[in-house]
Structure formats: structure tokens, C-alpha cells
């Protein structure tokens, strides 16, 4: 528990948690708008699913790498300073894409490094916001499941508003205005993180006189993650799922929308329905997840959330049927991150939170840069329907087999009694 210099708990305040969640909402909305606008921009200008996947790779590979290496910096400098700097750089880099296009300077060879810069600076910002959650929850005396559930609500609301706004902007005025809106959202996020948090929120932990260097601190994070069987298993299972999901969102949905004639508005609608249902489920999780058994709820939600969405598009089902499947999947998805976030925050010492969350997050996201590449190559080789079917079956197998491992029984250990 946080204490002041007299050893007493500080007064309860919800302002830090509100500040972190507001910044999270803006940043995630920007990312979701970009997730619709950027693939569509590449697809309509090049006509190539492979190039669409390559752009996704150039954004996500630096994201994963830089995020993995930023943990010691977040622990040392403090997440608030890292978050503000990252959001400011993200706004500048994202704004260069529409600016260069309007000046006639944007070529595919220039787009790739610009996207790489966006990914590289986004990673530290996302990590810093994540690390601020448990301290903000503790200052508000909010259970971890409730705080991570509220973060999940924000994430899913962004997943609802972002794709809907991105799809509407792309359909109405083209992808470049949507990318400009993406830059504006990052700029607003940097302002929120400066203005809203009171002093003391997200500050660096005071360094000990004999504080170890960067590489030793990074090694300590690796050693902790490797020595915790549950966190390591979660990282590997979620990482495999993220690889499949990345190909789905970055390539398979845009190609489905393009080839079926449904268009970007339909892709935005499906993602928005998924996000709206997930937001409702995350709100429910914020209220009751600390009273539920984690393991069965997690795997039931994971099974509903992913594989059926691949398969319904593979069957070329009517839009209303796809919408129903996406909505049900969102209900399952809403319970996932609140549970996983609470487990991680309970098991990792506060002073190592940046390093361990950075490394586990980076490992879980390591397959994402390759998901779009693999999906683009698979569509070019086997076609969209076969790729969707194979990926959906692979995801269902992952959940079924991964859930049988004994490490998951530890999800219930170390929980604080429900209030």
C-alpha cells in the first residue's frame, strides 16, 4: 500500500485513475482509427495484400522491440514522463503521413519508415499508461479487477468508437483525414497526461544508492518472468493468439471487406459491434470479476472471442450473421484483460512492474508483426476462405489445448478477499 512520509495512507482520490483512463481512451481511439485507415489506404493505393501486411509489420516490429527495452526506463524515469514524451512524438510522426501525401512526397518507401517511427514511440506510451494503473487504483482504493475492468471498458469503447469513426471517415472523405485525426488524438493524449494527474502520480520510484545499471535491471525482469510459470504460460498462449488475431485485423478483415464488396464501413461496423459488446462485458467484469473463478471465465471468454469470427467470415455468411457472431465474441472478450491484468499486477513487485510488464507484453506481442505478413502471404497463396478457416481452427485448438496446462490453477492464488 502507498504511504506518505509519516507511514500513513494518503487520502483516497479517484482523480489519478480518471486521468490514466482518459489518456488511455484517447490513445486507443487513435490506434483504432489508424487500424482501419492505414490498411485501407495501402490496399486501395497498391492493391496488394502483401504490401498491406508489410506496412503492419513495419509498425508492429518496432513497437514490440522498443516496448520490450523500455521497461527499465519506465521504472527509473517514471511512467508519466515517458507517456507524455511518447504521445508527443506519436502525434508528430502520425501527422507526417497526410502532410507528406498532400505535398506529393509520400512514396511506399517513405511510408514504411514513418509507420516504423509511429510503432516505435507508441510502445513506451502504452507501457507507461499500463504501469500507472495499479498505483492509481491503490490511491483510489479500487480492487485491481475493478481497475483493470474499467481499463478494459475504455479499451473496448475505443475499439467501438475508433473503427466506427475510422470506417466512416474512410468511406466519407478517404483514409488520409482519418490518419490526421489519429495524430490529433495522440496530441490530446499527451495534453491529458500533463494536465490531469496530480503531483505524485506515475512518478519514478526513488533510486537506491547502489542502483544497478540498465542491462542488469533488464536481466532482473527476464529472470522474474522466467521464474513465474503462470506469467510465462499466459505470455506464450496469449502471444500465439495475438499472432493469429493480428493477421485477422490487419489483413483478413480489410481483404474480406474489399473482395466481398462490403467496404470499409462494414468492416468498421463489425469491429464496432465487437467493441461495444466487449465494453459492456468489461463493465460487468469491473463489477463482479473479483468474485468469480478466473480460469473457467477466462477460457470460456477466449473461446467465444476469437475462433468464431474467423469462421463466420470464411463461410461468407450474411452481414447480419457476422454481426451477431462478432457481438457474442465481444461479450467473451470483455472478461479477458481484467483477469489477466489483475493476475499480473498481483504477482509482480511494484518496483519491477515496468520491466516485467514490458517484457511479458513484448513477448505476447512478438508474433503480431508477423501475423499480417503471414496472413497476406497465405491469402495470396491459398485464398481468403482457406486462410480464414485454417486460422480459426488453429485458434480454437490453441484455447482448448492451452487451457489444460496445470499452471493455470495458480490464477486463483494470491487473490485478496472480495469486498
Secondary structure, DSSP 8 states (H G I E B T S, - for coil): ----TTS------SHHHHHHHHHHHHHHHHHHHHHHHHHHHHHHHH--HHHHHHHHHHHHHHHHHHHHHHHHHHHHH-HHHHHHHHHHHHHHHHHHHHHHHHTT---HHHHHHHHHHHHHHHHHHHHHHHHHHHHHHHHTT--HHHHHHHHHHHHHHHHHHHHHHHHHHHHHH-HHHHHHHHHHHHHHHHHHHHHTS-TTTT------TT---HHHHHHHHHHHHHT-HHHHHHHHHHHHHHHHHHHIIIIIHHHHHHHHS-HHHHHHHHHHHHHHHHHHHHHHHHHHGGGS-HHHHHHHHHHHHTHHHHHHHHTT--HHHHHHHHHHHHHHHTTHHHHHHHHHHHHS-GGGHHHHHHHHHHHHHTTHHHHHHHHHHHHHHH-HHHHHHHHHHHHHHHHHHHTTSGGGGGGGTT-----
